[in-house]
Amino acid sequence: MILRTFGWSFAITGLGLLAALLYGGPAGLALVAVLAVLEISLSFDNAVVNAKVLERMSTFWQKIFLTIGIAIAVFGMRLLFPLLIVGITAQMTPIEAFDLAFNDPKEYAHRMHEAYPTIAAFGGMFLMMLFLDFVFEERADKWLPWLERPLARIGKLDQLSVVVAAGALALVAGLFAEDTGQVMIAGVLGMVTYILVNGLGELFSQGGEDDGDGEEEVKVPAVKGTTGPNGLVLATGKAGFFLFLYLEVLDASFSFDGVIGAFAISTDPVVIMLGLGIGAMYIRSLTVFLVRKGTLHEYVYLEHGAHWAIGALAVCMLISIAVHVPEAITGGLGAGLIIAAFLSSVLRNRRERNGASPGEAGPDGAEELHPTSVSGSGALTGE
């Protein structure tokens, strides 16, 4: 299972480290290794959220995410995106930005840091909307019931997540941004992107109607001996495309933080792409592992922890518009919340095995529910 799931990541790691050694010698090798670890630590919560979406996708779109998607993640977000941002903010052509990156990497890094408030506003608001939509929704399982219950209660107010996110953006832009208008525009675009992509994905994934060209959702029967949601409705056609698009934008929002933070370690775009690309491969493999093992269904609070980590990252990105937030803090917060959620899930499962009845409250006050036996099929089950 480990070799089958992480085999490509191991292979890419070997090739990437070899390329780093040939390109930059032992120093380049060390920098790439550090950057890979940085990317993995900052994006673990991304893998958890990706897995939740990926298990809803059909076999075809799962494969697209794991092939074309990784090319977009590595070359698009880790190499081309910084060049695009520098070109736009510095009013340079792509060729001039490319020339600057390879001939004057320090100035290139400086331009990237100047553009960070705009990047942070876009990515921070996209992630903030994702977090708010999660905590304002009523759920049977509650990791932090003393907090999640009142949030779900007030979340019944229509469009509350938009109101809260817009208020936070206006506060940050008005008080801390040097260029208030630019930050506001970027933040609003982040919100609009989330609402549009997520809304279209939900529209098509819930429609379940054949539109005449064979694009309909498929009810997948349970397959004995596999893991995953039982009878999962898998999105195909337009629904699969918009879920794929949603995952790519989500990955982009998570990667902003790592791309900018990477310049504190190296200003060489090739070293950054190699290091962050290796890290991105492991995040993809970890996503597959979580789906194949049915981990999110066995450890029910992991999804909660990941979304709270997303909320923490969104807040850190907005704060960083005014004051730099060290990557150790953002990565540590995310990892800490996910570890805490995992341990809470382990304790919950242990209490249930020891005879806690459905609906019985555990020591932390969370309502205990017996987990449903799950099984399903798809590209990631290995069947």
C-alpha positions as CSV (number, residue, x, y, z in Angstrom):
1,M,0.0,0.0,0.0
2,I,2.7,2.5,1.0
3,L,4.9,1.8,-2.1
4,R,1.9,1.8,-4.4
5,T,0.6,5.1,-3.0
6,F,3.9,7.0,-2.4
7,G,5.9,5.3,-5.2
8,W,5.8,8.3,-7.6
9,S,6.6,10.6,-4.7
10,F,9.7,8.6,-3.8
11,A,10.8,8.5,-7.5
12,I,10.2,12.3,-7.9
13,T,12.1,12.9,-4.7
14,G,15.1,11.0,-6.0
15,L,15.1,12.8,-9.3
16,G,14.5,16.2,-7.7
17,L,17.4,15.8,-5.2
18,L,19.7,14.5,-8.0
19,A,18.7,17.6,-10.1
20,A,19.4,19.8,-7.2
21,L,22.8,18.3,-6.6
22,L,23.7,18.7,-10.2
23,Y,22.3,22.3,-10.4
24,G,23.5,23.7,-7.1
25,G,25.9,21.2,-5.5
26,P,25.5,20.0,-1.9
27,A,24.2,23.5,-0.9
28,G,21.4,23.2,-3.5
29,L,20.6,19.7,-2.4
30,A,20.2,20.8,1.3
31,L,18.0,23.8,0.3
32,V,15.7,21.6,-1.8
33,A,15.3,19.2,1.0
34,V,14.5,21.9,3.5
35,L,11.9,23.5,1.1
36,A,10.3,20.1,0.6
37,V,9.8,19.6,4.3
38,L,8.5,23.2,4.6
39,E,5.9,22.5,1.9
40,I,4.7,19.3,3.5
41,S,4.4,20.8,7.0
42,L,2.5,23.8,5.7
43,S,0.1,21.8,3.5
44,F,-0.9,18.8,5.5
45,D,-4.3,20.2,6.2
46,N,-4.6,20.7,2.4
47,A,-4.3,16.9,1.9
48,V,-7.2,16.3,4.4
49,V,-9.5,18.7,2.7
50,N,-8.5,17.5,-0.8
51,A,-9.3,13.9,0.3
52,K,-12.8,14.9,1.3
53,V,-13.4,16.4,-2.1
54,L,-11.5,13.8,-4.1
55,E,-13.7,10.9,-2.8
56,R,-16.7,12.6,-4.4
57,M,-15.1,12.6,-7.9
58,S,-15.4,9.9,-10.5
59,T,-12.5,7.6,-11.6
60,F,-11.7,9.8,-14.6
61,W,-11.5,13.1,-12.6
62,Q,-9.5,11.5,-9.8
63,K,-6.9,10.5,-12.5
64,I,-7.0,14.0,-14.0
65,F,-6.3,15.5,-10.5
66,L,-3.4,13.1,-9.9
67,T,-1.8,13.7,-13.4
68,I,-2.7,17.1,-14.9
69,G,-3.4,18.5,-11.5
70,I,0.1,17.7,-10.2
71,A,1.7,19.4,-13.3
72,I,-0.4,22.5,-12.6
73,A,0.6,22.4,-8.9
74,V,4.4,22.0,-9.6
75,F,5.0,24.0,-12.7
76,G,2.0,26.4,-12.6
77,M,1.9,27.4,-8.9
78,R,5.6,26.9,-8.0
79,L,7.2,28.4,-11.1
80,L,4.9,30.2,-13.4
81,F,2.6,31.8,-10.8
82,P,5.4,33.8,-9.1
83,L,6.6,35.0,-12.5
84,L,3.1,36.1,-13.3
85,I,2.6,37.9,-10.0
86,V,5.9,39.8,-10.4
87,G,5.1,40.7,-14.0
88,I,1.6,42.1,-13.1
89,T,2.7,44.0,-10.0
90,A,5.9,45.4,-11.5
91,Q,4.2,46.0,-14.9
92,M,6.7,43.7,-16.7
93,T,6.2,41.3,-19.5
94,P,6.5,37.6,-18.8
95,I,9.8,37.5,-20.6
96,E,11.2,40.4,-18.4
97,A,9.9,38.7,-15.3
98,F,11.6,35.4,-16.3
99,D,14.8,37.3,-17.1
100,L,14.7,39.0,-13.7
101,A,14.1,35.7,-11.8
102,F,17.2,34.0,-13.3
103,N,19.5,36.9,-13.6
104,D,18.7,38.9,-10.5
105,P,17.0,36.5,-8.0
106,K,17.3,38.9,-5.1
107,E,15.4,41.7,-6.8
108,Y,12.9,39.0,-8.0
109,A,12.4,38.0,-4.3
110,H,12.0,41.6,-3.3
111,R,9.3,42.1,-5.9
112,M,7.5,39.0,-4.7
113,H,7.5,40.3,-1.1
114,E,6.1,43.6,-2.3
115,A,3.3,41.7,-4.0
116,Y,2.5,39.6,-0.9
117,P,-0.3,41.8,0.6
118,T,-2.3,41.3,-2.6
119,I,-1.6,37.6,-2.7
120,A,-2.4,37.2,1.0
121,A,-5.7,39.0,0.6
122,F,-6.8,36.8,-2.3
123,G,-5.7,33.5,-0.7
124,G,-6.7,34.5,2.8
125,M,-10.3,35.3,1.8
126,F,-10.7,32.2,-0.3
127,L,-9.6,30.0,2.7
128,M,-11.6,32.2,5.1
129,M,-14.8,31.5,3.1
130,L,-14.0,27.8,3.1
131,F,-13.5,27.7,6.9
132,L,-16.6,29.8,7.6
133,D,-18.9,27.7,5.4
134,F,-17.7,24.6,7.4
135,V,-18.1,25.9,10.9
136,F,-21.5,27.6,10.2
137,E,-23.0,24.3,8.9
138,E,-24.8,22.0,11.3
139,R,-23.0,18.6,11.7
140,A,-23.8,15.4,13.6
141,D,-20.2,15.0,14.8
142,K,-18.8,17.9,16.8
143,W,-15.1,18.1,17.7
144,L,-15.4,21.3,19.8
145,P,-19.1,21.2,20.8
146,W,-18.8,24.2,23.1
147,L,-17.8,26.3,20.1
148,E,-19.2,24.5,17.1
149,R,-22.8,24.3,18.4
150,P,-23.2,28.1,18.8
151,L,-21.5,28.7,15.5
152,A,-23.8,26.3,13.7
153,R,-26.8,28.0,15.4
154,I,-25.9,31.5,14.2
155,G,-24.8,30.0,10.8
156,K,-28.5,29.5,10.0
157,L,-28.5,33.2,9.1
158,D,-28.3,33.3,5.3
159,Q,-25.0,34.4,3.8
160,L,-23.4,34.9,7.3
161,S,-20.0,33.6,6.0
162,V,-20.0,36.3,3.3
163,V,-20.8,39.0,5.9
164,V,-18.1,37.9,8.4
165,A,-15.5,37.5,5.7
166,A,-16.2,40.9,4.1
167,G,-16.1,42.5,7.5
168,A,-12.7,41.0,8.3
169,L,-11.4,42.1,4.9
170,A,-12.6,45.7,5.3
171,L,-11.1,45.8,8.8
172,V,-7.7,44.5,7.7
173,A,-7.5,46.6,4.5
174,G,-8.7,49.7,6.3
175,L,-6.3,49.5,9.3
176,F,-3.2,47.7,8.0
177,A,-2.9,47.8,4.2
178,E,-0.6,50.3,2.6
179,D,-2.7,50.1,-0.6
180,T,-6.2,49.7,0.7
181,G,-7.9,49.6,-2.7
182,Q,-5.5,46.9,-4.1
183,V,-6.0,44.7,-1.0
184,M,-9.8,45.1,-1.1
185,I,-10.0,44.2,-4.8
186,A,-7.8,41.1,-4.3
187,G,-9.8,40.0,-1.2
188,V,-13.1,40.4,-3.0
189,L,-11.8,38.5,-6.0
190,G,-10.8,35.7,-3.6
191,M,-14.4,35.6,-2.1
192,V,-15.9,35.7,-5.6
193,T,-13.7,32.9,-6.8
194,Y,-14.7,30.7,-3.9
195,I,-18.4,31.4,-4.2
196,L,-18.3,30.9,-8.0
197,V,-16.2,27.7,-8.2
198,N,-17.7,26.1,-5.1
199,G,-21.3,27.1,-6.1
200,L,-20.9,25.6,-9.6
201,G,-19.4,22.4,-8.2
202,E,-22.3,22.0,-5.8
203,L,-24.9,22.9,-8.5
204,F,-23.8,20.2,-10.9
205,S,-22.9,17.6,-8.2
206,Q,-26.3,17.8,-6.6
207,G,-28.3,18.0,-9.9
208,G,-28.0,14.4,-10.7
209,E,-29.8,14.9,-14.1
210,D,-28.6,13.6,-17.4
211,D,-28.3,16.7,-19.6
212,G,-28.4,14.7,-22.8
213,D,-24.7,14.2,-23.3
214,G,-24.1,11.5,-20.8
215,E,-22.9,13.8,-18.0
216,E,-24.8,12.6,-15.0
217,E,-23.8,11.5,-11.5
218,V,-23.4,7.9,-10.9
219,K,-24.5,6.0,-7.8
220,V,-21.6,3.7,-7.1
221,P,-22.5,0.4,-5.4
222,A,-20.6,-0.8,-2.4
223,V,-17.7,-3.2,-3.2
224,K,-16.8,-5.8,-0.6
225,G,-13.3,-5.4,0.9
226,T,-12.8,-1.7,-0.1
227,T,-12.8,1.5,1.9
228,G,-14.6,4.7,1.2
229,P,-18.1,6.1,1.4
230,N,-20.8,3.5,0.9
231,G,-22.9,4.2,-2.1
232,L,-21.0,7.4,-2.8
233,V,-22.5,9.6,-5.5
234,L,-19.5,10.4,-7.7
235,A,-19.4,13.5,-9.8
236,T,-18.8,13.2,-13.5
237,G,-18.9,15.6,-16.5
238,K,-19.4,19.2,-15.5
239,A,-19.6,18.3,-11.8
240,G,-16.3,16.6,-11.9
241,F,-14.7,19.5,-13.8
242,F,-15.8,22.0,-11.3
243,L,-14.7,19.9,-8.4
244,F,-11.3,19.6,-10.1
245,L,-11.2,23.3,-10.6
246,Y,-12.2,23.9,-7.0
247,L,-9.3,21.6,-5.9
248,E,-6.8,23.5,-8.0
249,V,-7.9,26.9,-6.7
250,L,-7.8,25.4,-3.2
251,D,-4.3,24.1,-3.7
252,A,-3.2,27.5,-5.1
253,S,-4.5,29.3,-2.0
254,F,-2.6,26.9,0.2
255,S,0.6,27.3,-1.9
256,F,0.7,31.1,-1.6
257,D,2.1,30.8,1.9
258,G,4.7,28.3,1.0
259,V,5.9,30.1,-2.2
260,I,6.4,33.4,-0.4
261,G,8.0,31.7,2.6
262,A,10.4,29.8,0.3
263,F,12.1,33.1,-0.6
264,A,13.4,33.3,3.0
265,I,15.3,30.1,2.3
266,S,16.4,30.6,-1.3
267,T,15.8,33.2,-4.0
268,D,16.7,30.8,-6.8
269,P,13.4,29.9,-8.7
270,V,14.8,26.5,-9.8
271,V,15.6,25.5,-6.2
272,I,12.2,26.8,-5.1
273,M,10.4,24.8,-7.8
274,L,12.3,21.6,-7.1
275,G,11.8,21.8,-3.3
276,L,8.1,22.8,-3.3
277,G,7.4,20.5,-6.2
278,I,8.7,17.5,-4.2
279,G,6.5,18.6,-1.2
280,A,3.5,19.0,-3.5
281,M,3.9,15.4,-4.7
282,Y,3.8,14.1,-1.2
283,I,0.7,16.1,-0.4
284,R,-1.0,14.5,-3.5
285,S,0.1,11.0,-2.4
286,L,-1.1,11.7,1.1
287,T,-4.5,12.7,-0.3
288,V,-4.7,9.4,-2.1
289,F,-3.7,7.5,1.0
290,L,-6.4,9.1,3.1
291,V,-9.0,8.2,0.5
292,R,-7.8,4.6,0.0
293,K,-7.7,3.9,3.7
294,G,-11.0,5.6,4.5
295,T,-9.1,7.6,7.2
296,L,-11.6,10.5,7.3
297,H,-14.4,8.1,8.1
298,E,-12.4,6.2,10.7
299,Y,-11.1,9.4,12.4
300,V,-14.1,11.6,12.1
301,Y,-12.5,14.7,13.7
302,L,-9.7,15.0,11.2
303,E,-11.9,17.0,8.8
304,H,-12.8,19.4,11.7
305,G,-9.1,19.8,12.6
306,A,-8.2,20.5,9.0
307,H,-10.8,23.2,8.7
308,W,-9.8,24.8,11.9
309,A,-6.2,24.8,10.6
310,I,-7.5,26.4,7.4
311,G,-9.1,29.1,9.5
312,A,-5.9,29.7,11.4
313,L,-3.9,29.9,8.1
314,A,-6.5,32.4,6.7
315,V,-6.1,34.6,9.8
316,C,-2.3,34.4,9.6
317,M,-2.4,35.4,6.0
318,L,-4.6,38.4,6.7
319,I,-2.4,39.4,9.7
320,S,0.7,39.1,7.5
321,I,-0.6,42.0,5.3
322,A,0.6,44.2,8.2
323,V,3.2,42.1,10.1
324,H,5.2,39.1,8.8
325,V,4.0,35.8,10.4
326,P,6.8,33.2,10.6
327,E,6.2,30.0,8.6
328,A,7.0,28.1,11.8
329,I,3.8,29.6,13.4
330,T,1.5,28.9,10.5
331,G,2.8,25.4,10.0
332,G,2.9,24.7,13.7
333,L,-0.7,25.8,14.2
334,G,-1.9,23.7,11.3
335,A,0.0,20.6,12.4
336,G,-1.0,21.1,16.1
337,L,-4.7,21.3,15.3
338,I,-4.7,18.2,13.1
339,I,-2.7,16.2,15.6
340,A,-5.2,17.3,18.3
341,A,-8.1,16.3,16.1
342,F,-6.5,12.9,15.3
343,L,-5.9,12.2,19.0
344,S,-9.5,13.2,19.8
345,S,-10.7,10.8,17.1
346,V,-8.6,7.9,18.6
347,L,-10.1,8.5,22.0
348,R,-13.6,8.7,20.6
349,N,-13.2,5.3,18.8
350,R,-11.7,3.8,21.9
351,R,-14.7,4.9,24.0
352,E,-17.0,3.4,21.4
353,R,-15.2,0.1,21.4
354,N,-15.4,0.0,25.2
355,G,-19.2,0.1,24.9
356,A,-20.3,3.8,24.8
357,S,-23.8,3.9,23.4
358,P,-24.8,6.0,20.4
359,G,-25.5,9.6,21.4
360,E,-23.6,9.3,24.6
361,A,-21.5,12.3,25.4
362,G,-17.8,11.7,25.9
363,P,-15.5,13.4,28.4
364,D,-15.0,16.4,26.1
365,G,-18.8,16.9,25.8
366,A,-18.9,15.8,22.2
367,E,-21.9,13.8,21.1
368,E,-20.7,10.2,20.5
369,L,-22.1,8.4,17.4
370,H,-21.3,4.9,16.3
371,P,-19.4,5.2,13.0
372,T,-21.1,3.8,10.0
373,S,-19.5,0.9,8.3
374,V,-18.2,2.3,5.0
375,S,-17.2,0.8,1.7
376,G,-17.1,2.1,-1.8
377,S,-15.3,2.1,-5.1
378,G,-13.3,4.4,-7.3
379,A,-9.9,4.9,-8.8
380,L,-8.2,5.2,-5.5
381,T,-9.5,2.0,-3.9
382,G,-7.1,-0.1,-5.8
383,E,-9.9,-2.4,-7.0
